[in-house]
Amino acid sequence: MSAGPPDGIVEGVTTRRIEVLDLLRGIAIVGTLGTNIWIFTDPGGPADVVKALGQPGTVETFLRFLTNGKFLALLTLLFGVGLELQYRSAARRGVPWPGWYLWRAGLLFVEGLIHYLLIFEFDVLMGYALTSIIVAYLIGRSDRAVKAWMITVGAVFVVLIGLLTLGMLAGQASTGGASEPSTLFTDGTYPQQVAARIEMIGLYRIEIVLIVPMGIVLFLLGSRLMRAGVFEDSARGTALRRKLMVVGLAVALPLNLLTAFAGPGWFLVDRYLLPPLVALGLLGLVATLARRATGAPGVLRRGLTNVGRTALSSYIFQNLVASVLCYGWGLGLAASLDGLRPWWVVAAWAGICALFMTLSTLWLRRFERGPVETLWQWAYLVPQGRSKRSDKMVEVSTKR
């Protein structure tokens, strides 16, 4: 998820929007719903997240494998690319860094907190906000210093995942009892769910312990991949994308498939350790296919690109719609259609995706940004005394 509008734009009169970033961001948004939809459609909801992401069954396990962790990691890499673009913009315009970027991070944290309290327990925006503050002070340092940070934080992250996995495997072997399923999301009211999020914020937000170190590595990696020319139509860009596809799709993807079927004890490896490598392969693959594409974009690509341009709005919208469809205070489909898993889950995902792809396309016919992005941009500019018109002067039109 972008820190806010417009991470896909290099600010400056002579720069252009990098359209493949919008496409990748749109794919990442659709993919994150591909993971979260299993949580929404489980009758236990977010309170039974491990069960929701670990239900038995070959077909369901394979379907979850396709998205679990991979698009979260892709989104995180793209956030790092956006941060690099903003750093370049500040350097080009001669303004202090991180400067007002810290205000962006603060706004992102507030957005994430509101989203957590009112819509979805497993919001990533707060974790991204905290990570971006750290990385903002690292991104301009030498390649040697950045590499040292990536190796150190990455090693600590791998050790942490390893130790937690050993603990989960040991606990799996020693305990066989199942906990009582939660009825909060089938029978509870909306105010009760909000109250539960407030009461259990420490538990629901514990994922930040993993998101922040993973984010530091992937933010910095996204920045350095941008500098290395991963999106360039050049020999070095082609070679780099090919390497990413080999590492991510030929090596990490088969290993990730094994961990998906290895049992709940491997949950953390399956979600946080191997998926970032797969995400690198996805980035290389999509960027390569986008470079090779000829002619006008089709309906699917246009829809995904528009989702990428309205990423923040689409992210919030998809979780809101899924809540209305699945929870007891809404249509309650999670409970009433539980016997039709996994196929109704796939249908719900496809329907929500089609809806926000269509709405984002219609919205962008009249407006430059998504609704949440527009509000965000206003909140970002007002304290600086900058008008919308003056901000537009440093952005490039996104005419297709």
C-alpha positions in Angstrom: 0.0 0.0 0.0 1.3 3.4 -0.8 2.0 5.7 2.0 -0.5 8.0 0.4 -1.0 9.7 -2.9 0.9 9.7 -5.1 3.7 7.2 -4.6 3.6 6.2 -8.2 4.5 9.7 -9.4 8.0 11.2 -9.5 7.4 14.8 -8.7 8.9 17.2 -11.1 8.0 18.9 -14.3 10.0 16.6 -16.5 9.0 13.2 -14.9 6.3 10.8 -15.8 4.1 8.4 -13.9 5.6 4.9 -14.0 2.5 3.0 -15.1 3.9 -0.5 -14.3 3.9 0.6 -10.6 0.2 1.2 -10.8 -0.3 -2.2 -12.4 1.8 -3.9 -9.7 0.1 -2.0 -6.9 -3.3 -3.0 -8.3 -2.3 -6.6 -8.5 -1.0 -6.4 -4.9 -4.3 -4.9 -3.6 -6.3 -7.7 -5.4 -3.9 -10.3 -4.0 -4.1 -9.0 -0.4 -7.9 -9.5 -0.5 -7.1 -13.0 -1.8 -5.6 -13.7 1.6 -7.9 -11.7 3.8 -11.1 -13.1 2.2 -10.4 -16.4 4.0 -10.5 -14.6 7.3 -13.6 -12.7 6.5 -15.5 -15.8 5.2 -14.6 -18.0 8.2 -17.4 -17.9 10.8 -14.8 -17.3 13.5 -13.5 -14.2 11.6 -10.3 -12.4 12.7 -10.6 -13.9 16.2 -9.8 -17.3 14.7 -7.3 -16.1 12.1 -4.9 -19.1 12.5 -7.9 -21.5 11.8 -9.1 -19.4 9.0 -5.7 -19.5 7.3 -5.1 -23.1 8.1 -8.3 -25.1 7.4 -7.6 -28.5 6.0 -8.5 -29.6 2.5 -6.2 -29.9 -0.5 -8.2 -27.4 -2.7 -8.6 -24.8 0.0 -4.9 -25.1 1.1 -3.8 -24.6 -2.5 -6.0 -21.6 -3.1 -4.7 -20.0 0.1 -1.1 -20.8 -1.0 -1.6 -18.7 -4.2 -1.9 -15.5 -2.2 -0.8 -16.0 1.4 1.9 -13.4 2.2 3.0 -12.9 -1.3 1.0 -9.8 -2.1 1.6 -8.3 1.3 5.3 -8.6 0.5 4.8 -7.2 -3.0 2.9 -4.3 -1.6 5.8 -3.7 0.9 8.4 -3.8 -1.9 6.3 -1.2 -3.9 6.1 1.0 -0.8 9.9 1.0 -0.8 9.9 2.0 -4.5 7.5 4.8 -3.7 9.7 6.0 -0.8 12.7 6.1 -3.2 10.8 8.2 -5.6 9.8 10.7 -2.9 13.5 10.8 -1.7 14.6 11.6 -5.2 12.0 14.3 -5.5 13.1 15.9 -2.3 16.7 15.8 -3.4 15.9 17.2 -6.8 13.9 20.1 -5.4 16.5 20.8 -2.7 14.1 20.4 0.2 15.1 18.8 3.6 14.7 15.1 4.0 12.9 13.5 5.6 11.2 16.8 6.4 7.5 16.7 5.6 7.7 13.0 4.8 7.4 12.4 8.6 4.0 14.1 8.4 3.1 11.7 5.7 4.0 8.8 8.0 2.0 10.3 10.8 -1.1 10.6 8.6 -0.6 7.0 7.4 -0.5 5.8 11.1 -3.7 7.7 11.8 -5.4 6.2 8.7 -4.3 2.7 9.8 -5.5 3.2 13.3 -9.0 4.4 12.1 -9.1 1.5 9.6 -8.2 -1.0 12.4 -10.7 0.3 14.9 -13.6 0.7 12.4 -13.1 -2.0 9.8 -10.4 -4.7 10.0 -8.2 -6.1 12.7 -5.2 -6.9 10.5 -4.5 -3.5 9.0 -1.0 -3.1 7.6 -0.9 0.7 7.4 0.2 1.3 11.0 3.1 -1.1 10.5 4.1 0.6 7.3 4.0 4.0 9.0 6.4 2.9 11.7 8.6 1.3 9.2 8.7 4.2 6.9 9.9 6.5 9.7 12.9 4.2 10.3 13.7 3.8 6.6 13.3 7.5 5.8 16.5 8.0 7.8 18.3 5.1 6.0 17.3 5.5 2.4 19.8 8.2 1.6 22.8 6.5 3.2 25.5 4.7 1.2 24.9 1.4 -0.4 27.3 -0.2 2.0 25.4 1.1 5.0 22.0 0.1 3.5 23.3 -3.4 2.8 24.6 -3.7 6.3 21.2 -2.7 7.7 19.4 -5.2 5.4 21.6 -8.1 6.3 21.5 -7.4 10.0 17.7 -6.8 10.3 17.1 -9.7 7.8 19.2 -12.1 9.9 17.4 -11.1 13.1 14.1 -11.6 11.3 15.0 -15.0 10.0 16.2 -16.1 13.5 13.0 -14.8 15.1 10.8 -16.7 12.6 12.9 -19.8 13.1 12.6 -19.7 16.9 8.8 -19.0 16.8 8.4 -21.8 14.3 10.2 -24.2 16.6 7.9 -23.1 19.4 4.8 -23.7 17.3 6.0 -27.1 16.2 6.7 -28.1 19.8 3.3 -26.7 20.9 1.6 -28.6 18.0 3.1 -31.8 19.2 2.2 -31.3 22.9 -1.3 -30.0 22.6 -4.1 -31.4 20.6 -7.2 -29.6 21.9 -9.1 -27.1 19.9 -10.2 -23.8 21.3 -13.9 -22.8 21.4 -14.7 -20.9 18.1 -15.6 -17.3 18.5 -19.1 -16.1 17.7 -18.3 -12.4 17.8 -18.4 -12.1 14.0 -21.5 -14.2 13.4 -23.7 -13.0 16.3 -22.0 -9.9 17.6 -23.0 -6.3 16.7 -20.8 -3.8 15.0 -20.2 -1.8 18.3 -19.2 -5.0 20.0 -16.6 -5.7 17.3 -15.2 -2.2 17.6 -15.1 -2.6 21.4 -13.2 -5.9 21.0 -10.7 -4.3 18.7 -10.0 -1.7 21.4 -9.8 -4.2 24.1 -7.6 -6.6 22.2 -5.4 -4.1 20.3 -2.2 -5.6 21.8 -3.1 -9.1 20.5 -4.4 -8.0 17.1 -1.5 -5.7 16.5 1.3 -8.1 17.6 1.9 -8.8 13.9 3.8 -5.4 13.8 6.6 -7.3 15.6 7.1 -9.1 12.3 5.8 -6.5 9.8 8.4 -3.8 10.9 11.6 -5.8 10.5 10.3 -7.5 7.3 9.3 -4.0 6.1 12.7 -2.5 6.8 14.3 -5.1 4.6 11.7 -4.9 1.8 11.5 -1.1 1.8 15.2 -0.8 1.4 15.3 -3.6 -1.2 12.5 -1.9 -3.2 14.5 1.3 -3.1 17.7 -0.4 -4.3 15.9 -2.4 -7.0 14.6 0.9 -8.3 18.1 2.3 -8.4 19.4 -0.9 -10.1 17.0 -0.3 -12.9 14.4 -3.0 -12.4 11.8 -1.1 -14.3 14.1 0.1 -17.1 13.8 -1.0 -20.7 17.5 -1.8 -20.8 19.9 -4.7 -20.7 20.5 -4.3 -17.0 16.8 -4.1 -16.3 16.1 -7.2 -18.3 18.9 -9.1 -16.6 17.8 -8.0 -13.1 14.1 -9.0 -13.7 15.3 -12.4 -15.0 17.3 -13.0 -11.8 14.3 -12.0 -9.7 12.1 -14.5 -11.5 14.6 -17.3 -11.1 14.9 -16.7 -7.3 11.2 -16.1 -6.7 9.4 -18.4 -9.1 11.9 -21.2 -9.7 13.3 -21.6 -6.2 11.1 -20.0 -3.6 7.7 -20.8 -5.0 8.1 -24.6 -4.9 9.4 -24.4 -1.3 6.5 -22.2 -0.4 4.1 -24.8 -1.8 5.7 -27.4 0.5 5.3 -25.2 3.6 1.7 -24.5 2.6 0.9 -28.2 3.0 3.3 -28.9 5.9 0.9 -28.1 8.7 0.0 -25.1 11.0 3.4 -25.3 12.7 5.0 -23.8 9.6 2.5 -20.9 9.4 5.1 -18.2 10.0 7.5 -19.6 7.4 4.7 -20.0 5.0 3.4 -16.4 5.4 6.5 -14.2 6.2 9.7 -15.9 5.2 9.3 -17.5 1.7 6.6 -15.2 0.3 8.9 -12.1 0.1 11.1 -14.1 -2.2 8.2 -15.1 -4.3 7.1 -11.5 -4.4 10.4 -10.6 -6.0 9.6 -13.1 -8.8 6.2 -11.7 -9.2 7.6 -8.2 -9.5 10.1 -9.4 -12.2 7.4 -11.3 -14.1 4.8 -8.5 -14.1 7.4 -5.9 -15.1 8.6 -8.1 -17.9 5.2 -8.9 -19.3 4.3 -5.2 -19.1 7.4 -4.3 -21.1 6.5 -6.9 -23.7 2.9 -5.9 -24.0 1.9 -4.1 -27.2 -1.2 -2.3 -28.2 -3.8 -0.7 -25.9 -4.3 -2.2 -22.5 -7.3 -4.6 -22.1 -10.1 -4.3 -19.7 -8.3 -6.4 -17.0 -5.1 -4.4 -17.1 -6.9 -1.1 -17.2 -9.0 -2.2 -14.2 -5.9 -3.3 -12.2 -4.0 -0.1 -13.1 -6.9 2.0 -11.9 -7.0 0.0 -8.6 -3.3 0.8 -8.3 -4.0 4.5 -8.8 -6.7 4.4 -6.1 -4.8 1.8 -3.9 -5.7 3.3 -0.5 -9.4 3.7 -1.3 -9.6 0.3 -2.8 -7.8 -1.3 0.1 -10.3 0.2 2.6 -13.2 -0.4 0.4 -12.5 -4.1 -0.1 -12.3 -4.7 3.6 -15.5 -2.7 4.2 -17.5 -4.6 1.6 -16.2 -8.0 2.8 -17.3 -7.1 6.4 -20.8 -6.2 5.2 -21.1 -9.4 3.2 -19.7 -11.8 5.9 -20.3 -10.5 9.4 -23.5 -11.1 11.4 -24.4 -7.3 11.5 -24.3 -7.4 7.7 -25.5 -10.1 5.4 -24.0 -12.9 7.6 -22.8 -15.0 4.6 -19.8 -16.4 6.5 -22.1 -18.5 8.6 -24.9 -19.2 6.2 -22.6 -20.2 3.3 -19.9 -22.0 5.3 -21.0 -25.4 3.8 -20.1 -24.1 0.3 -16.4 -23.5 1.1 -14.1 -23.0 -0.7 -16.0 -22.1 -3.9 -18.2 -19.4 -2.4 -15.0 -17.8 -1.0 -13.5 -17.6 -4.5 -16.8 -16.1 -5.8 -16.8 -13.5 -3.1 -13.2 -12.5 -3.8 -13.9 -12.3 -7.5 -17.1 -10.3 -7.0 -15.5 -7.7 -4.7 -12.5 -7.3 -7.0 -14.7 -6.8 -10.0 -16.7 -4.2 -8.0 -13.8 -2.0 -6.9 -12.1 -2.4 -10.3 -15.2 -1.0 -11.9 -15.8 1.7 -9.4 -12.1 2.9 -9.5 -12.3 3.1 -13.3 -15.5 5.1 -13.2 -14.2 7.4 -10.5 -11.0 8.2 -12.3 -12.9 9.3 -15.4 -13.9 12.4 -13.4 -11.2 12.8 -10.7 -7.5 12.6 -10.6 -7.3 10.6 -7.3 -9.4 8.2 -5.3 -11.7 9.6 -2.6 -9.4 8.7 0.3 -6.4 9.8 -1.6 -8.0 13.2 -2.2 -8.7 13.6 1.5 -5.2 12.4 2.4 -3.6 14.9 0.0 -5.6 17.7 1.5 -4.5 16.7 5.0 -0.9 16.5 3.8 -0.8 19.9 2.2 -2.8 22.1 4.6 -0.2 22.2 7.4 2.4 23.3 4.8 0.3 26.1 3.5 0.4 24.6 0.0 -2.7 24.7 -2.2 -3.9 21.9 -4.5 -3.0 24.1 -7.5 0.6 24.6 -6.4 1.0 20.8 -5.7 -0.3 20.0 -9.2 2.5 22.1 -10.7 5.1 19.6 -9.5 3.1 16.5 -10.7 2.8 15.2 -14.2 -0.5 14.5 -15.8 -1.4 10.8 -15.9 -3.0 10.9 -19.3 -3.0 7.5 -21.0 
